[in-house]
C-alpha cells in the first residue's frame, strides 16, 4: 500500500473495523489498559507493564491488581520485601527478577523524583527493566501523552498490512511516526495487541474473520485460516 493512501480516513476505517470484530468476539481491553482505566495513575501503568513482559494477559491483570492493592505507590512498595512482591505477582514470568526491579524502581522514584514517575521516556528508560515499549506505554496510558508503543503485535501487523517494511519494533516505531496521524498513536498498541491475540495471530492468522482480508497483502503469511 502506498503511504499516500494511508490518510486519517483510512486509519479511521481500519480502527473501526478491528474494534467491531473484537467487540463481536467479546474481547476486553489488554491487562495494562484495564489497570490504567481502574487506577488512572502513571505508577500503576508502569508497574503493570513491567509485570506484563513475557506474561499472559490474565496473569498480568490479577498479579497487578494484587500488588497494587497492597502497594499503590512507591512508598508503600519499598515497605515490602522482594519476597513479598514476588509472592504477590506470582506466577508472572520471571517474577523474582521483576520483584527486584519493581522495588528498585520504586526506590529510585522516591530518591530522584519525589515518588512520581517522570513524564519522559528517556528518564524512564534509566529505570531497571524499563525499555522503550514500557516507557511509551506509560506515557500513553499514564499521562495521555502521544507516543507510539510498538510490541511484537504492532510490529507484525503493521508489516503484514504493508504499512511499513521494517525488521525490528524499534525501527517500526520510528517509521510509524512518519505515516500515522498523531491521534491514532495512543490507541494503536491497545487495538493491535488485542487484534494480534485474537485474529491476526503470529502463526496461521484468522484471515477469514478479518474485514481487510480482500485488501491485505498478507506479507509474511504462509498459512491462514
C-alpha positions in Angstrom: 0.0 0.0 0.0 1.3 3.5 -0.9 1.7 5.9 2.0 -0.4 8.5 0.2 -3.3 6.1 0.6 -2.9 6.0 4.4 -4.7 9.2 5.5 -6.9 9.8 8.5 -9.9 8.3 6.8 -8.0 5.1 6.0 -6.9 4.6 9.6 -10.4 5.5 10.9 -11.8 2.7 8.8 -9.2 0.2 9.9 -9.5 1.0 13.6 -13.3 0.9 13.4 -13.3 -2.5 11.6 -10.9 -4.1 14.0 -12.8 -2.8 17.1 -16.1 -4.1 15.7 -14.5 -7.6 15.2 -13.1 -7.6 18.7 -16.4 -6.4 20.1 -18.3 -9.2 18.4 -15.8 -11.7 19.9 -16.4 -10.2 23.4 -12.7 -9.3 23.7 -11.9 -6.9 26.6 -9.0 -4.4 26.9 -5.5 -5.8 27.4 -4.5 -6.1 31.0 -2.4 -3.0 31.2 -5.2 -0.9 29.7 -7.6 -2.3 32.2 -5.2 -1.4 35.1 -4.9 2.1 33.6 -8.7 2.5 33.5 -9.0 1.2 37.0 -6.1 3.1 38.6 -5.6 6.1 36.4 -2.1 6.9 37.5 1.4 6.6 35.9 2.9 4.4 38.6 0.2 1.7 38.3 0.7 1.7 34.5 4.5 1.5 34.8 4.4 -1.4 37.3 1.8 -3.4 35.5 3.7 -3.0 32.2 6.8 -4.3 33.9 4.8 -7.3 35.1 3.3 -7.9 31.7 6.5 -8.6 29.9 6.5 -12.3 28.8 3.3 -12.8 30.8 -0.2 -13.7 29.7 -2.9 -11.0 30.0 -5.0 -12.8 32.6 -2.0 -13.4 34.8 -0.8 -9.8 34.4 -4.1 -8.4 35.4 -4.5 -10.5 38.5 -0.9 -10.0 39.6 -1.1 -6.2 39.1 -4.3 -6.0 41.0 -2.9 -7.9 43.9 0.4 -6.0 44.1 -1.2 -2.5 43.6 -3.8 -3.2 46.2 -1.0 -3.9 48.7 1.3 -1.1 47.5 -0.4 1.6 45.4 2.6 4.0 45.4 6.4 3.8 45.6 6.5 4.5 49.3 4.2 1.5 50.1 6.1 -0.6 47.5 9.5 -0.2 49.2 7.9 -1.2 52.5 7.5 -4.6 51.0 10.4 -7.1 50.7 11.4 -8.6 47.4 10.0 -11.9 48.6 6.6 -10.3 49.4 6.5 -8.7 46.0 7.4 -12.0 44.4 4.6 -13.8 46.1 2.1 -11.1 45.1 3.0 -11.2 41.4 3.5 -15.0 41.1 3.1 -16.7 38.6 4.1 -13.8 36.3 7.1 -14.7 34.1 10.5 -14.0 35.8 8.6 -12.9 38.9 11.6 -12.9 41.2 13.6 -10.7 38.8 10.6 -8.4 38.3 10.1 -8.2 42.1 13.7 -6.9 42.4 13.2 -4.4 39.5 9.9 -3.1 40.9 11.3 -2.5 44.3 14.4 -0.7 42.9 12.2 1.3 40.5 10.1 2.5 43.5 13.2 3.5 45.5 14.6 5.4 42.5 11.3 7.2 42.0 11.4 8.2 45.7 15.1 9.3 45.7 15.1 11.2 42.4 11.6 12.2 41.6 9.7 12.7 44.9 7.9 9.4 44.4 6.5 10.4 41.0 7.1 8.8 37.6 8.8 11.2 35.2 6.8 12.1 32.1 9.9 11.5 30.0 10.7 8.3 28.1 14.5 8.8 28.3 14.3 9.1 32.1 12.0 6.2 32.5 14.4 4.0 30.4 17.1 4.6 33.0 14.9 2.5 35.4 15.7 -1.2 35.7 13.6 -3.4 33.4 12.1 -0.4 31.5 12.6 -0.3 27.7 11.1 1.9 25.1 7.9 -0.1 24.9 7.3 0.2 28.6 8.2 3.9 28.6 5.9 4.7 25.7 3.0 2.7 27.1 3.3 4.6 30.4 3.4 7.9 28.5 0.3 6.8 26.6 -1.9 5.3 29.3 -0.4 7.0 32.4 0.0 10.6 31.1 -2.1 10.7 28.0 1.0 11.8 26.0 1.1 10.9 22.3 3.7 8.1 21.7 3.7 5.0 19.6 4.2 1.9 21.6 5.4 -1.0 19.4 5.4 -4.6 20.7 5.5 -7.8 18.6 1.9 -7.5 17.6 2.1 -3.9 16.4 5.3 -4.6 14.6 4.0 -7.8 12.9 0.5 -6.5 11.9 1.9 -3.2 10.6 4.3 -5.0 8.3 1.7 -7.7 7.4 -0.7 -5.0 6.2 2.0 -3.3 4.2 2.0 -0.1 6.2 5.7 -0.4 6.8 8.7 -2.6 5.9 10.9 -2.9 9.0 12.9 -5.5 10.7 12.6 -4.5 14.4 10.0 -3.0 16.7 12.4 -0.1 17.3 12.6 0.7 13.6 8.8 0.2 13.3 8.2 2.9 15.9 10.2 5.5 14.0 8.6 4.7 10.6 5.0 4.6 12.0 5.6 8.1 13.4 6.1 9.3 9.9 2.9 7.8 8.4 0.3 7.7 11.1 -1.6 10.8 12.3 -0.9 11.5 16.0 -4.5 10.9 17.2 -4.0 7.2 16.4 -0.7 6.8 18.3 -2.2 6.1 21.7 -4.9 3.6 20.8 -2.6 1.8 18.3 -1.0 -0.5 20.8 -4.2 -1.4 22.7 -6.0 -2.2 19.5 -3.3 -4.2 17.7 -2.3 -6.2 20.8 -5.9 -7.4 21.1 -6.3 -8.0 17.4 -3.0 -9.9 17.3 -4.0 -12.1 20.1 -7.4 -12.9 18.7 -7.4 -12.5 14.9 -4.1 -11.6 13.3 -2.1 -14.1 15.2 1.6 -14.7 14.5 1.0 -18.2 13.3 -1.9 -19.1 11.0 -3.9 -15.8 11.3 -7.7 -16.0 11.1 -7.9 -14.0 7.9 -11.4 -15.2 7.2 -12.6 -13.2 10.2 -10.8 -10.0 9.1 -12.7 -7.3 7.2 -9.4 -6.4 5.5 -9.0 -9.9 4.1 -9.6 -8.9 0.5 -7.3 -5.9 0.6 -4.5 -7.1 2.9 -1.3 -8.2 1.1 -0.7 -10.7 3.9 3.1 -10.0 3.9 4.9 -12.9 5.6 1.8 -15.1 6.0 2.5 -18.7 5.0 -0.8 -20.2 6.2 -4.1 -18.7 7.3 -7.5 -19.8 8.5 
